[in-house]
Amino acid sequence: MTSSLPLIHHTGLWVTDFSASEAIYTSALATLDIERGVDEPGFAEYWRVGVDTPSFCIEQAPSAEVVTRGLHVAFTAPDRAHVDAFFEAAVAAGATVRHAPRAWPEYRAYCAFVSDPDGNNVEALVKEIANL
């Protein structure tokens, strides 16, 4: 039976500017209790405090041809305050605003969206099925 397994084990992005991307992801994900677990030159892996799966990583792309672009990745937040903190930290670290935090009734969630330096759509959300 696989129902207790996470849908995704890990996700990784090839980035153009590792330092710029690392600053955004490290700052923004820390607000969601997601820590940097692996710290190597040109590589960073993140996971929830005390849990190493699922994980998310970024790595310096070896060439412009393999940079990850157009991806949409969403991180779960425990509440609206954490979505707001994610958004503020990401923008302060250099992310571009896509959508400021707000309720999205069609998703039954409170979400914020930013773009990383390579144009990937990075979101934080809390599902609020009955609270919209």
Rosetta blueprint (number, residue, H / E / L):
1 M L
2 T L
3 S L
4 S L
5 L L
6 P L
7 L L
8 I L
9 H L
10 H E
11 T E
12 G E
13 L E
14 W E
15 V E
16 T L
17 D L
18 F H
19 S H
20 A H
21 S H
22 E H
23 A H
24 I H
25 Y H
26 T H
27 S H
28 A H
29 L H
30 A H
31 T L
32 L L
33 D L
34 I E
35 E E
36 R E
37 G E
38 V E
39 D E
40 E E
41 P L
42 G L
43 F E
44 A E
45 E E
46 Y E
47 W E
48 R E
49 V L
50 G L
51 V L
52 D L
53 T L
54 P L
55 S E
56 F E
57 C E
58 I E
59 E E
60 Q E
61 A L
62 P L
63 S L
64 A H
65 E H
66 V H
67 V L
68 T L
69 R L
70 G L
71 L L
72 H E
73 V E
74 A E
75 F E
76 T E
77 A L
78 P L
79 D L
80 R H
81 A H
82 H H
83 V H
84 D H
85 A H
86 F H
87 F H
88 E H
89 A H
90 A H
91 V H
92 A H
93 A L
94 G L
95 A L
96 T E
97 V E
98 R E
99 H E
100 A E
101 P E
102 R E
103 A E
104 W E
105 P H
106 E H
107 Y H
108 R L
109 A E
110 Y E
111 C E
112 A E
113 F E
114 V E
115 S E
116 D L
117 P L
118 D L
119 G L
120 N L
121 N E
122 V E
123 E E
124 A E
125 L E
126 V E
127 K E
128 E L
129 I L
130 A L
131 N L
132 L L
